[in-house]
Amino acid sequence: MDKKVVTNFIQVLIKKDTLVSIVIRGGLFLFIWGVLTDGDTSSLSIGLPAVMLTIIVSIILIPPTHIVFIRVIWVVPLFLIYSFKGASDVAWRVFHPRLPISPGLIKYPLSLPPGLAQVLMINLVNLVPGTLTAKLEHNVLTIHVLDIRNDFKTELITIEQHVAKIFGSPQNFNTGVK
């Protein structure tokens, strides 16, 4: 291995967010190992190295990000509200005699940084009634909507603000839905 690669990896490991991430991931992976082995402690001679290797690989593949855990709690009601609204909206459209749809694509420029923040945003957008994320390209989200006449901008900005708060990055949100 190149000395520079090792040095960079060590510098990443000593950051506060990384140390917290290592502890959380280690606990999670050790818990999973315990469940898989029915809590048999004799398997730890294989389990601990496997957990350590899994932590290293997960840190490389999904680098730690700063998350404000108290804000994650606010996603639960948001998830429940949008799930209920989405199900109700689709049921209403299906049983409506005229089937009120006017499908189309809208583009929403994201202000969130690439990575987990955008992934969470994409998944939450899919819960908004009548929407489905079609593509993310160059920080612009293309969303298929059931009724292009509805105003989705407010919903998208609200979701993006919640996601930004979770990742501790207050943003100036672009309101340029196209």
Buried (B, 14 or more C-beta within 10 A) or exposed (E): EEEEEEEEEEEBBEEEBBEBBBEBBBEBBBEEBBEEBEEEEEBBEEBEEBBBEBBBEBBEEEBBBEBEEEBEEEBEEBEEEBEEBBEEBEEEBEEEEEEEBEEEEBBBBBBBBEEBBBBBBBEBBEBBBBBEBEEBEEBBBBBBBBBBEBEBBEBBBBBBBBBBBBBEBEBEBBEEBE
